[in-house]
């Protein structure tokens, strides 16, 4: 008896199943609008799926950027960037006499070296002792950093550059079989940051031979890129420059340009700074106030925009 009942129920259920598709086929529209809306929500920013994916990818990107971006370590300046300067970039530090270019670079490497990075300052003008004294004037213990192997200050001559250029040209002509580098890095020292002070001094070694200078500069940028070091190359300009390097070519080869201004207003000088460009980094596009403070160094005021005289 129980078997019969089961059979009857099964038959009724089967009948319902066979009838249901027929009923649906009459009412079913050509397009399932509800399903389409769900799919759209999945791929648009407003949908749940997209929100979850965006959050996770943002975290990954943020972590990646923290690993691959460097800070300058100057009060107020780093806030001009969303994350920092891309590691391995070549940056021009341009400005007129007395605008603070050397102090900017010394302060930066002092901060980086104190945090454990290896820094190399290559000077073509000032002596090692004078640069060390500059750092000590602002309270940065250069001698200690040098002793710890975190900082090297090397003075180079135009003769060193001329010799490198001759070797590079001989290599291009096929007269030299070994590879020569445009500058000599101290043996056993792999710098995280390099300062070149300055491209203007290097260019003066090439008077009457601009073609050779351009060839040398191209090799220099490639060499720093190969090293993976973040490099800062100082260039002398007018106080309110239109060209930011000796020939105008360097600013196109460089990944970024930081401009320092020293504007005279009557008997007073007003200092300012700008990130003119920086590939691969979001940054503020404005000229802001800057001050050089005794025993402290440079302080940048990112909320104080400067327009007068520029």
C-alpha positions in Angstrom: 0.0 0.0 0.0 2.8 2.4 0.9 4.5 1.6 -2.4 1.4 2.7 -4.3 1.3 6.0 -2.5 4.9 6.7 -3.3 4.3 5.9 -6.9 1.3 8.2 -7.1 3.2 11.1 -5.5 6.2 10.6 -7.8 3.9 10.6 -10.8 2.3 13.8 -9.7 5.7 15.5 -9.1 6.9 14.3 -12.4 3.8 15.7 -14.1 4.5 19.1 -12.3 8.1 19.0 -13.6 7.1 18.3 -17.1 4.4 21.0 -17.1 6.7 23.7 -15.5 9.0 24.3 -18.5 6.1 24.5 -20.8 4.5 27.2 -18.6 7.8 29.1 -18.3 8.5 28.9 -22.0 5.3 30.9 -22.7 6.1 33.6 -20.2 9.9 33.8 -20.5 11.2 37.0 -22.2 13.9 37.0 -24.8 16.4 38.6 -22.4 16.7 37.9 -18.6 17.1 41.6 -17.5 17.7 40.6 -13.9 20.6 38.3 -14.8 22.1 41.1 -17.0 21.9 43.6 -14.2 23.7 41.2 -11.8 26.5 40.7 -14.4 26.8 44.5 -14.8 27.1 45.0 -11.0 29.9 42.4 -11.0 32.1 44.4 -13.4 31.2 48.0 -12.4 32.7 49.8 -9.5 29.5 49.9 -7.6 29.1 46.1 -7.4 30.1 44.0 -4.5 32.6 41.9 -6.4 34.4 44.9 -7.8 34.6 46.5 -4.4 36.3 43.5 -2.9 38.8 43.2 -5.8 39.6 46.9 -5.7 40.4 46.8 -2.0 42.7 43.8 -2.3 44.5 45.1 -5.4 44.9 48.5 -3.7 46.6 46.9 -0.7 48.9 45.0 -3.0 49.7 48.1 -5.0 50.3 50.1 -1.8 52.7 47.5 -0.4 54.5 47.4 -3.8 54.8 51.2 -3.8 56.2 51.3 -0.3 58.8 48.8 -1.3 59.8 50.5 -4.5 59.6 54.2 -3.6 62.1 56.3 -1.6 61.6 59.3 0.7 63.9 62.3 0.6 63.7 62.8 4.3 63.2 66.6 4.2 60.5 68.1 6.4 57.4 68.9 4.2 59.0 67.9 0.9 57.9 64.2 0.9 54.3 65.2 1.3 54.4 66.7 -2.2 54.4 63.1 -3.4 51.7 60.5 -3.0 54.2 57.7 -2.3 57.7 59.0 -2.9 60.3 59.0 -5.7 60.5 55.7 -7.7 63.5 53.8 -6.6 66.2 53.7 -9.3 65.1 57.0 -10.8 67.6 59.7 -12.1 66.5 63.1 -10.8 67.9 66.6 -11.7 68.1 69.0 -8.8 68.1 72.4 -10.7 68.5 75.9 -9.4 70.5 79.1 -9.3 73.4 80.0 -7.1 72.5 80.0 -3.4 69.1 78.3 -4.0 70.0 75.4 -1.7 70.8 72.5 -4.1 73.9 71.2 -2.3 72.2 71.5 1.2 69.1 69.7 -0.2 71.3 66.7 -1.4 73.5 66.6 1.7 70.5 66.6 3.9 68.9 63.9 1.9 71.9 61.5 2.0 72.4 62.2 5.7 68.8 61.1 6.4 69.2 58.0 4.1 72.6 57.0 5.5 71.3 57.3 9.1 68.5 54.9 8.1 71.0 52.3 6.8 71.2 53.2 3.1 74.6 53.4 1.3 75.2 56.9 -0.2 77.8 58.2 -2.5 78.4 61.9 -3.0 80.5 62.6 -6.2 81.8 66.2 -6.2 83.4 67.8 -9.2 83.8 71.2 -7.4 84.0 71.2 -3.6 86.5 69.1 -1.6 85.5 66.2 0.7 86.5 68.1 3.8 84.4 71.2 2.9 81.3 69.0 2.2 81.8 67.2 5.6 82.0 70.6 7.3 78.8 71.7 5.6 77.0 68.6 7.0 78.4 69.2 10.5 77.2 72.8 10.4 73.7 71.5 10.2 74.2 68.8 12.8 74.6 65.8 10.5 77.5 63.6 11.7 79.2 62.9 8.4 82.4 61.5 9.9 80.4 58.9 11.9 78.5 57.9 8.8 81.7 57.6 6.7 83.3 55.5 9.5 80.3 53.1 9.5 80.6 52.6 5.7 77.2 54.2 5.0 78.6 57.4 3.3 81.4 58.0 0.9 82.3 61.5 -0.4 84.6 61.4 -3.4 86.1 64.4 -5.2 86.6 63.8 -8.9 88.4 65.9 -11.5 87.7 66.9 -15.1 90.7 64.8 -16.0 88.9 61.7 -14.7 85.9 62.5 -16.9 88.1 63.2 -19.9 89.8 59.8 -19.5 86.4 58.1 -19.2 85.2 59.8 -22.4 88.3 58.8 -24.4 87.8 55.2 -23.3 84.0 55.3 -24.1 84.7 56.8 -27.6 87.5 54.2 -28.2 85.0 51.5 -27.2 82.4 52.8 -29.7 85.1 52.8 -32.5 86.0 49.2 -31.6 89.5 50.1 -30.5 88.9 49.0 -26.9 87.8 45.5 -26.1 86.9 45.9 -22.4 83.9 47.8 -21.0 84.5 51.2 -19.5 82.1 53.0 -17.2 81.5 56.8 -17.3 82.4 57.2 -13.6 84.3 55.1 -11.1 82.4 53.8 -8.2 84.6 53.0 -5.1 85.4 49.3 -5.2 83.2 47.1 -3.0 80.7 49.9 -2.5 77.2 49.5 -4.1 75.4 52.8 -3.4 71.6 53.0 -2.9 71.8 56.7 -3.7 74.2 58.7 -5.7 74.7 62.5 -5.8 76.5 64.1 -8.8 77.6 67.7 -8.0 77.4 68.9 -10.7 76.5 68.3 -14.4 77.4 72.0 -15.0 81.0 71.2 -13.9 81.1 68.1 -16.1 79.8 70.0 -19.1 82.6 72.6 -18.7 85.1 69.8 -19.5 83.5 69.5 -22.9 83.9 73.0 -24.2 83.8 72.9 -28.0 82.6 69.2 -28.0 78.9 69.2 -27.2 78.4 66.0 -29.1 80.9 64.1 -26.9 79.2 65.6 -23.8 75.8 64.4 -24.9 77.2 60.9 -25.6 78.8 60.9 -22.2 75.6 62.0 -20.4 73.6 59.3 -22.1 76.1 56.7 -21.0 76.0 58.2 -17.4 72.2 57.9 -17.2 72.3 54.3 -18.5 75.0 53.4 -16.1 73.0 54.6 -13.1 70.0 52.8 -14.4 72.1 49.6 -14.6 73.3 50.0 -11.0 69.7 50.4 -9.8 70.8 53.3 -7.7 68.5 56.4 -7.2 70.6 59.3 -8.5 70.3 63.0 -8.0 72.3 65.2 -10.4 72.8 68.9 -9.5 72.6 71.5 -12.3 73.3 75.2 -12.2 70.6 77.4 -13.8 69.3 80.9 -13.7 67.3 81.9 -10.6 64.1 81.5 -12.5 65.1 79.0 -15.1 63.5 78.1 -18.5 66.1 75.4 -19.2 67.0 73.1 -16.3 70.3 71.6 -17.5 73.5 72.6 -19.3 72.1 71.7 -22.8 68.4 71.1 -22.2 68.8 67.4 -23.2 69.5 66.2 -19.6 66.0 67.1 -18.4 64.5 64.7 -21.1 66.9 61.9 -20.2 66.2 62.3 -16.5 63.1 60.7 -14.8 62.4 63.7 -12.7 63.3 67.4 -12.2 63.2 69.2 -8.8 63.6 73.0 -9.1 64.8 75.2 -6.3 64.2 79.0 -6.6 65.8 82.0 -4.8 63.7 85.1 -5.6 64.8 88.5 -4.5 62.1 90.8 -3.1 63.7 94.1 -2.3 66.4 93.3 0.2 64.9 89.9 1.1 65.3 86.6 -0.7 62.4 84.2 -0.9 63.2 80.5 -1.4 60.8 78.1 -3.1 60.8 74.5 -4.5 58.8 72.6 -7.1 58.6 69.1 -8.4 58.5 69.9 -12.1 58.2 66.3 -13.2 58.7 62.8 -11.9 57.9 59.7 -14.1 55.9 57.0 -12.3 55.0 59.1 -9.3 52.0 61.2 -8.5 53.0 64.6 -7.1 51.8 68.1 -6.4 52.2 70.5 -9.3 52.8 73.7 -7.5 55.7 75.9 -6.3 55.8 76.0 -2.5 57.7 77.9 0.1 61.0 76.6 1.4 63.4 77.8 4.1 67.0 77.1 5.1 67.2 77.0 8.9 70.5 77.1 10.8 71.3 73.9 12.6 68.4 72.1 10.9 68.6 72.4 7.1 65.8 72.8 4.6 62.1 72.9 5.6 59.4 72.9 3.0 55.9 74.3 3.5 53.7 72.3 1.1 50.6 74.4 1.9 52.2 77.8 1.2 52.2 78.3 -2.6 54.5 80.9 -4.1 53.8 82.9 -7.2 55.4 86.3 -7.0 58.5 86.7 -9.2 58.1 83.2 -10.8 
